[in-house]
Amino acid sequence: MDWLLSGMILLVGGFVIIMNWTIIYYSLVKKKYSSWAPLVGGGLAAVGLATLPMAGVAKYWYVPLIIDYGCLPGMAHTAWFYLTGRHREH
């Protein structure tokens, strides 16, 4: 049961991570804008990794938070956007 629940959480988190990066791709390349889901994909995938009953995997719980655009990259980009005053141009 632990495998099933952890796997499902990890799968949903991974899907949201892929969708966040797809949204960024469409924004940058195809100029079609949409909003990304902050902290959802990385948070779910981190919980999935932390609860996965496999030796040595739980110590990498933070990796999805770095990979998901909705977490560290997106938050850093948003902070840069506001700190540089670019939000006033839009």
N, C-alpha and C positions, 0 to 999 in steps of 0.2 A: 504494500500500500504506500510506503514511503516513496518508492521509485515512481509510482504512478502520479502522485500528487506533485512531487518535485519536478518530474518530467513535464507535466502539463503546465506548471507555472513557468518553467524554463522555456517551453515552446511558445507560449503566449508572449512572454517577454522578448524572445528572439524575433517573433513576428513584428512586434511594435518597433523594435530597433531597426529592422529592415525597412519598415514603412517610413520611419523618421528619415532615414538616409535617402529613400526614394523621393520624399517630399523635397529634401535639399537639392537633389539632382534636378528635379523638375524646376525648382526655383532658379538655379544657377544656369542650367543649360537650355531649358525650354521656355523660360520666363513665364511659367505658370505658377502662381503663388497660392500657397495653402499654409495652414499652421501645423506645427509639429506638436507632439504630445510630450511635454516636459516631465521627466522623471519616471514615467510609466514603464517604458520598456526596460530601461536599465535597472529600475527598482525591482520589477518582477523577476528579471533574469538573475539579479543578485540574490534575491530570496531563494530562487530555484537552485542556484549553485550552493548557497549556504546550507540548504537542507537536503541536498543530494546525498544519499547514503553510499558514498564512494570515497575510499581513503585518499586523502590529499587534495581533493577538489575544493572543499570548503574554504581553504585558505586563499583561494582566488575569487572570492565573492565580489570584490571591488572592480574586477575587470569590466563587467558590463557597464558600470557607471562611467568608465573612461571611454568605452567604445560607442555607446549610444549618443547620438547627436543631441537628444533631449536632455542629457545630463551635463557632464563636464564641458564638452565642446560647445553646446548650445548656450549654456549659462555664461561661459567665457565670452562668446560672441555677443550675447546680449549686454553683458557688462561693458565690453569694449564699445559697443554701439552707443550706449548712454554716456560713458565717460568721455568719449571724443566729441560729444555734442551732435552726432549725426542724426539723432532722433528729431532735432529741430528742423532738419532739411525736409523731412517727410510730412 
